[in-house]
Amino acid sequence: MAFSNRFFDRVEKKTNVNKETILGLAKKLQDTDLKNEGSLREVIQTLSQVTGRNVTKEQEDKIISAVVNDKVPKNIDKMI
């Protein structure tokens, strides 16, 4: 899936995370087993640190549940 610079600009504007960081995180996600709870927690904590947003244990649990149970929207472009 190819994303345009416009997409990255929109993400950076909302999150203050630059394109290079986003691509690095995407690479990490490609190499991660997203059905593994430990791996997901690590990714969530990394995203929390990069974006400067605190994620509570409850929020983390909800995110993990959504990912493991395939409840994540497929078109993330519409979410941003």
N, CA, C and O atoms as CSV, one atom per row, in Angstrom:
chain,resi,resn,atom,element,x,y,z
A,1,MET,N,N,0.854,-1.172,0.000
A,1,MET,CA,C,0.000,0.000,0.000
A,1,MET,C,C,0.899,1.234,0.000
A,1,MET,O,O,1.722,1.397,0.901
A,2,ALA,N,N,0.756,2.077,-0.968
A,2,ALA,CA,C,1.561,3.281,-1.074
A,2,ALA,C,C,0.794,4.470,-0.504
A,2,ALA,O,O,-0.365,4.705,-0.847
A,3,PHE,N,N,1.450,5.196,0.356
A,3,PHE,CA,C,0.842,6.382,0.945
A,3,PHE,C,C,1.484,7.617,0.333
A,3,PHE,O,O,2.684,7.632,0.059
A,4,SER,N,N,0.694,8.633,0.124
A,4,SER,CA,C,1.211,9.867,-0.447
A,4,SER,C,C,1.828,10.725,0.653
A,4,SER,O,O,1.601,10.513,1.844
A,5,ASN,N,N,2.613,11.698,0.210
A,5,ASN,CA,C,3.183,12.640,1.167
A,5,ASN,C,C,2.082,13.391,1.899
A,5,ASN,O,O,2.253,13.783,3.053
A,6,ARG,N,N,0.961,13.590,1.234
A,6,ARG,CA,C,-0.175,14.272,1.857
A,6,ARG,C,C,-0.654,13.503,3.096
A,6,ARG,O,O,-0.965,14.092,4.131
A,7,PHE,N,N,-0.702,12.195,2.963
A,7,PHE,CA,C,-1.087,11.349,4.098
A,7,PHE,C,C,-0.112,11.557,5.258
A,7,PHE,O,O,-0.531,11.775,6.395
A,8,PHE,N,N,1.185,11.489,4.967
A,8,PHE,CA,C,2.190,11.663,6.016
A,8,PHE,C,C,2.122,13.059,6.625
A,8,PHE,O,O,2.308,13.223,7.831
A,9,ASP,N,N,1.859,14.051,5.803
A,9,ASP,CA,C,1.713,15.419,6.314
A,9,ASP,C,C,0.549,15.516,7.290
A,9,ASP,O,O,0.656,16.172,8.326
A,10,ARG,N,N,-0.555,14.869,6.964
A,10,ARG,CA,C,-1.735,14.884,7.842
A,10,ARG,C,C,-1.447,14.173,9.158
A,10,ARG,O,O,-1.840,14.641,10.227
A,11,VAL,N,N,-0.764,13.049,9.072
A,11,VAL,CA,C,-0.419,12.307,10.289
A,11,VAL,C,C,0.538,13.138,11.142
A,11,VAL,O,O,0.360,13.243,12.355
A,12,GLU,N,N,1.539,13.722,10.517
A,12,GLU,CA,C,2.514,14.510,11.269
A,12,GLU,C,C,1.844,15.707,11.935
A,12,GLU,O,O,2.162,16.043,13.075
A,13,LYS,N,N,0.924,16.345,11.233
A,13,LYS,CA,C,0.229,17.502,11.789
A,13,LYS,C,C,-0.569,17.110,13.043
A,13,LYS,O,O,-0.600,17.855,14.023
A,14,LYS,N,N,-1.208,15.941,13.002
A,14,LYS,CA,C,-2.027,15.491,14.137
A,14,LYS,C,C,-1.209,14.900,15.269
A,14,LYS,O,O,-1.605,15.001,16.430
A,15,THR,N,N,-0.077,14.283,14.957
A,15,THR,CA,C,0.663,13.531,15.980
A,15,THR,C,C,2.042,14.080,16.310
A,15,THR,O,O,2.633,13.687,17.316
A,16,ASN,N,N,2.564,14.977,15.489
A,16,ASN,CA,C,3.934,15.476,15.627
A,16,ASN,C,C,4.970,14.366,15.452
A,16,ASN,O,O,6.064,14.438,16.012
A,17,VAL,N,N,4.623,13.346,14.680
A,17,VAL,CA,C,5.531,12.249,14.376
A,17,VAL,C,C,5.872,12.339,12.897
A,17,VAL,O,O,4.980,12.346,12.048
A,18,ASN,N,N,7.180,12.410,12.583
A,18,ASN,CA,C,7.579,12.623,11.192
A,18,ASN,C,C,7.534,11.343,10.360
A,18,ASN,O,O,7.398,10.239,10.888
A,19,LYS,N,N,7.649,11.519,9.071
A,19,LYS,CA,C,7.524,10.421,8.104
A,19,LYS,C,C,8.539,9.309,8.373
A,19,LYS,O,O,8.192,8.130,8.302
A,20,GLU,N,N,9.768,9.663,8.676
A,20,GLU,CA,C,10.807,8.666,8.900
A,20,GLU,C,C,10.473,7.798,10.109
A,20,GLU,O,O,10.682,6.585,10.081
A,21,THR,N,N,9.960,8.411,11.161
A,21,THR,CA,C,9.567,7.662,12.356
A,21,THR,C,C,8.398,6.738,12.040
A,21,THR,O,O,8.366,5.588,12.477
A,22,ILE,N,N,7.441,7.252,11.279
A,22,ILE,CA,C,6.282,6.448,10.889
A,22,ILE,C,C,6.737,5.233,10.075
A,22,ILE,O,O,6.280,4.117,10.319
A,23,LEU,N,N,7.624,5.446,9.122
A,23,LEU,CA,C,8.110,4.340,8.302
A,23,LEU,C,C,8.903,3.335,9.133
A,23,LEU,O,O,8.826,2.131,8.891
A,24,GLY,N,N,9.659,3.824,10.104
A,24,GLY,CA,C,10.393,2.933,11.002
A,24,GLY,C,C,9.442,2.084,11.830
A,24,GLY,O,O,9.665,0.888,12.021
A,25,LEU,N,N,8.383,2.713,12.319
A,25,LEU,CA,C,7.373,1.973,13.086
A,25,LEU,C,C,6.656,0.954,12.201
A,25,LEU,O,O,6.357,-0.156,12.641
A,26,ALA,N,N,6.383,1.334,10.962
A,26,ALA,CA,C,5.733,0.415,10.022
A,26,ALA,C,C,6.612,-0.813,9.786
A,26,ALA,O,O,6.110,-1.936,9.736
A,27,LYS,N,N,7.900,-0.606,9.644
A,27,LYS,CA,C,8.841,-1.713,9.458
A,27,LYS,C,C,8.815,-2.627,10.679
A,27,LYS,O,O,8.801,-3.851,10.553
A,28,LYS,N,N,8.809,-2.018,11.858
A,28,LYS,CA,C,8.759,-2.798,13.098
A,28,LYS,C,C,7.469,-3.625,13.152
A,28,LYS,O,O,7.485,-4.784,13.566
A,29,LEU,N,N,6.360,-3.025,12.731
A,29,LEU,CA,C,5.084,-3.735,12.731
A,29,LEU,C,C,5.105,-4.916,11.766
A,29,LEU,O,O,4.533,-5.967,12.053
A,30,GLN,N,N,5.764,-4.742,10.626
A,30,GLN,CA,C,5.851,-5.834,9.649
A,30,GLN,C,C,6.588,-7.033,10.232
A,30,GLN,O,O,6.305,-8.180,9.886
A,31,ASP,N,N,7.532,-6.751,11.117
A,31,ASP,CA,C,8.354,-7.806,11.699
A,31,ASP,C,C,7.778,-8.334,13.010
A,31,ASP,O,O,8.410,-9.157,13.672
A,32,THR,N,N,6.592,-7.876,13.392
A,32,THR,CA,C,5.998,-8.236,14.676
A,32,THR,C,C,4.785,-9.130,14.487
A,32,THR,O,O,3.979,-8.929,13.578
A,33,ASP,N,N,4.670,-10.118,15.361
A,33,ASP,CA,C,3.491,-10.982,15.380
A,33,ASP,C,C,2.384,-10.239,16.109
A,33,ASP,O,O,2.402,-10.147,17.336
A,34,LEU,N,N,1.425,-9.712,15.368
A,34,LEU,CA,C,0.372,-8.891,15.958
A,34,LEU,C,C,-0.672,-9.704,16.712
A,34,LEU,O,O,-1.608,-9.129,17.267
A,35,LYS,N,N,-0.537,-10.997,16.744
A,35,LYS,CA,C,-1.431,-11.827,17.560
A,35,LYS,C,C,-0.778,-12.165,18.899
A,35,LYS,O,O,-1.389,-12.811,19.751
A,36,ASN,N,N,0.466,-11.723,19.078
A,36,ASN,CA,C,1.204,-11.965,20.310
A,36,ASN,C,C,1.019,-10.765,21.242
A,36,ASN,O,O,1.421,-9.650,20.910
A,37,GLU,N,N,0.417,-10.995,22.398
A,37,GLU,CA,C,0.100,-9.907,23.319
A,37,GLU,C,C,1.335,-9.135,23.768
A,37,GLU,O,O,1.298,-7.908,23.860
A,38,GLY,N,N,2.407,-9.829,24.043
A,38,GLY,CA,C,3.638,-9.167,24.475
A,38,GLY,C,C,4.184,-8.236,23.404
A,38,GLY,O,O,4.607,-7.118,23.699
A,39,SER,N,N,4.172,-8.702,22.158
A,39,SER,CA,C,4.644,-7.885,21.043
A,39,SER,C,C,3.760,-6.657,20.863
A,39,SER,O,O,4.254,-5.559,20.609
A,40,LEU,N,N,2.457,-6.850,20.996
A,40,LEU,CA,C,1.525,-5.727,20.859
A,40,LEU,C,C,1.746,-4.692,21.953
A,40,LEU,O,O,1.726,-3.491,21.685
A,41,ARG,N,N,1.952,-5.144,23.168
A,41,ARG,CA,C,2.198,-4.204,24.276
A,41,ARG,C,C,3.449,-3.377,24.006
A,41,ARG,O,O,3.482,-2.178,24.283
A,42,GLU,N,N,4.475,-4.023,23.464
A,42,GLU,CA,C,5.722,-3.316,23.139
A,42,GLU,C,C,5.469,-2.247,22.073
A,42,GLU,O,O,5.962,-1.126,22.189
A,43,VAL,N,N,4.707,-2.591,21.044
A,43,VAL,CA,C,4.395,-1.641,19.977
A,43,VAL,C,C,3.573,-0.476,20.535
A,43,VAL,O,O,3.841,0.681,20.211
A,44,ILE,N,N,2.585,-0.771,21.364
A,44,ILE,CA,C,1.746,0.277,21.954
A,44,ILE,C,C,2.584,1.213,22.815
A,44,ILE,O,O,2.403,2.429,22.762
A,45,GLN,N,N,3.494,0.662,23.603
A,45,GLN,CA,C,4.360,1.492,24.443
A,45,GLN,C,C,5.290,2.354,23.602
A,45,GLN,O,O,5.543,3.512,23.935
A,46,THR,N,N,5.795,1.793,22.517
A,46,THR,CA,C,6.650,2.574,21.611
A,46,THR,C,C,5.859,3.726,21.002
A,46,THR,O,O,6.333,4.861,20.973
A,47,LEU,N,N,4.656,3.435,20.517
A,47,LEU,CA,C,3.809,4.488,19.947
A,47,LEU,C,C,3.468,5.549,20.987
A,47,LEU,O,O,3.436,6.740,20.677
A,48,SER,N,N,3.217,5.125,22.196
A,48,SER,CA,C,2.917,6.057,23.280
A,48,SER,C,C,4.084,7.012,23.508
A,48,SER,O,O,3.890,8.218,23.660
A,49,GLN,N,N,5.288,6.465,23.530
A,49,GLN,CA,C,6.478,7.292,23.731
A,49,GLN,C,C,6.714,8.248,22.570
A,49,GLN,O,O,7.017,9.423,22.777
A,50,VAL,N,N,6.574,7.745,21.352
A,50,VAL,CA,C,6.832,8.560,20.167
A,50,VAL,C,C,5.835,9.709,20.059
A,50,VAL,O,O,6.207,10.822,19.686
A,51,THR,N,N,4.583,9.447,20.382
A,51,THR,CA,C,3.551,10.475,20.255
A,51,THR,C,C,3.411,11.343,21.500
A,51,THR,O,O,2.748,12.380,21.470
A,52,GLY,N,N,4.038,10.915,22.595
A,52,GLY,CA,C,3.941,11.685,23.832
A,52,GLY,C,C,2.571,11.582,24.492
A,52,GLY,O,O,2.172,12.460,25.256
A,53,ARG,N,N,1.863,10.512,24.192
A,53,ARG,CA,C,0.528,10.300,24.768
A,53,ARG,C,C,0.561,9.120,25.723
A,53,ARG,O,O,1.101,8.059,25.411
A,54,ASN,N,N,-0.020,9.326,26.878
A,54,ASN,CA,C,-0.085,8.267,27.872
A,54,ASN,C,C,-1.196,7.284,27.513
A,54,ASN,O,O,-2.301,7.688,27.151
A,55,VAL,N,N,-0.896,6.006,27.614
A,55,VAL,CA,C,-1.887,4.966,27.361
A,55,VAL,C,C,-2.048,4.183,28.665
A,55,VAL,O,O,-1.095,3.593,29.173
A,56,THR,N,N,-3.262,4.190,29.187
A,56,THR,CA,C,-3.523,3.469,30.431
A,56,THR,C,C,-3.533,1.967,30.169
A,56,THR,O,O,-3.619,1.529,29.022
A,57,LYS,N,N,-3.445,1.193,31.227
A,57,LYS,CA,C,-3.512,-0.256,31.119
A,57,LYS,C,C,-4.845,-0.670,30.497
A,57,LYS,O,O,-4.890,-1.584,29.674
A,58,GLU,N,N,-5.925,-0.002,30.887
A,58,GLU,CA,C,-7.247,-0.305,30.338
A,58,GLU,C,C,-7.293,-0.039,28.829
A,58,GLU,O,O,-7.818,-0.852,28.068
A,59,GLN,N,N,-6.745,1.095,28.404
A,59,GLN,CA,C,-6.708,1.423,26.979
A,59,GLN,C,C,-5.857,0.407,26.218
A,59,GLN,O,O,-6.222,-0.037,25.129
A,60,GLU,N,N,-4.728,0.052,26.806
A,60,GLU,CA,C,-3.838,-0.930,26.184
A,60,GLU,C,C,-4.566,-2.262,26.004
A,60,GLU,O,O,-4.471,-2.887,24.948
A,61,ASP,N,N,-5.285,-2.687,27.026
A,61,ASP,CA,C,-6.050,-3.941,26.948
A,61,ASP,C,C,-7.105,-3.885,25.846
A,61,ASP,O,O,-7.302,-4.863,25.124
A,62,LYS,N,N,-7.780,-2.746,25.715
A,62,LYS,CA,C,-8.805,-2.593,24.667
A,62,LYS,C,C,-8.174,-2.642,23.276
A,62,LYS,O,O,-8.723,-3.260,22.364
A,63,ILE,N,N,-7.038,-1.999,23.118
A,63,ILE,CA,C,-6.337,-2.008,21.832
A,63,ILE,C,C,-5.932,-3.430,21.479
A,63,ILE,O,O,-6.143,-3.879,20.352
A,64,ILE,N,N,-5.353,-4.135,22.434
A,64,ILE,CA,C,-4.911,-5.505,22.200
A,64,ILE,C,C,-6.092,-6.386,21.823
A,64,ILE,O,O,-6.002,-7.183,20.889
A,65,SER,N,N,-7.184,-6.249,22.537
A,65,SER,CA,C,-8.384,-7.026,22.235
A,65,SER,C,C,-8.872,-6.754,20.816
A,65,SER,O,O,-9.229,-7.682,20.091
A,66,ALA,N,N,-8.887,-5.486,20.422
A,66,ALA,CA,C,-9.344,-5.116,19.083
A,66,ALA,C,C,-8.441,-5.717,18.008
A,66,ALA,O,O,-8.930,-6.230,17.001
A,67,VAL,N,N,-7.140,-5.654,18.216
A,67,VAL,CA,C,-6.201,-6.168,17.210
A,67,VAL,C,C,-6.280,-7.692,17.127
A,67,VAL,O,O,-6.374,-8.253,16.035
A,68,VAL,N,N,-6.241,-8.351,18.269
A,68,VAL,CA,C,-6.255,-9.813,18.291
A,68,VAL,C,C,-7.550,-10.366,17.705
A,68,VAL,O,O,-7.547,-11.420,17.069
A,69,ASN,N,N,-8.660,-9.652,17.920
A,69,ASN,CA,C,-9.958,-10.116,17.441
A,69,ASN,C,C,-10.357,-9.503,16.097
A,69,ASN,O,O,-11.525,-9.546,15.710
A,70,ASP,N,N,-9.381,-8.935,15.392
A,70,ASP,CA,C,-9.593,-8.350,14.057
A,70,ASP,C,C,-10.716,-7.315,14.028
A,70,ASP,O,O,-11.545,-7.317,13.118
A,71,LYS,N,N,-10.738,-6.443,15.015
A,71,LYS,CA,C,-11.761,-5.399,15.103
A,71,LYS,C,C,-11.203,-4.023,14.705
A,71,LYS,O,O,-11.825,-2.996,14.976
A,72,VAL,N,N,-10.043,-4.012,14.070
A,72,VAL,CA,C,-9.400,-2.765,13.659
A,72,VAL,C,C,-9.855,-2.421,12.254
A,72,VAL,O,O,-9.824,-3.280,11.373
A,73,PRO,N,N,-10.282,-1.166,12.019
A,73,PRO,CA,C,-10.703,-0.770,10.663
A,73,PRO,C,C,-9.570,-0.981,9.659
A,73,PRO,O,O,-8.403,-0.736,9.966
A,74,LYS,N,N,-9.922,-1.429,8.478
A,74,LYS,CA,C,-8.924,-1.702,7.443
A,74,LYS,C,C,-8.459,-0.438,6.730
A,74,LYS,O,O,-7.343,-0.406,6.212
A,75,ASN,N,N,-9.285,0.600,6.691
A,75,ASN,CA,C,-8.950,1.830,5.980
A,75,ASN,C,C,-8.545,2.907,6.997
A,75,ASN,O,O,-9.372,3.720,7.410
A,76,ILE,N,N,-7.268,2.905,7.395
A,76,ILE,CA,C,-6.822,3.863,8.398
A,76,ILE,C,C,-6.768,5.297,7.867
A,76,ILE,O,O,-6.764,6.244,8.653
A,77,ASP,N,N,-6.726,5.463,6.570
A,77,ASP,CA,C,-6.695,6.807,5.984
A,77,ASP,C,C,-7.922,7.618,6.412
A,77,ASP,O,O,-7.825,8.829,6.609
A,78,LYS,N,N,-9.065,6.963,6.554
A,78,LYS,CA,C,-10.293,7.652,6.947
A,78,LYS,C,C,-10.288,8.011,8.421
A,78,LYS,O,O,-11.064,8.867,8.847
A,79,MET,N,N,-9.434,7.380,9.205
A,79,MET,CA,C,-9.369,7.647,10.638
A,79,MET,C,C,-8.580,8.919,10.931
A,79,MET,O,O,-8.694,9.490,12.016
A,80,ILE,N,N,-7.783,9.360,9.964
A,80,ILE,CA,C,-6.886,10.493,10.207
A,80,ILE,C,C,-7.426,11.751,9.586
A,80,ILE,O,O,-6.802,12.807,9.689
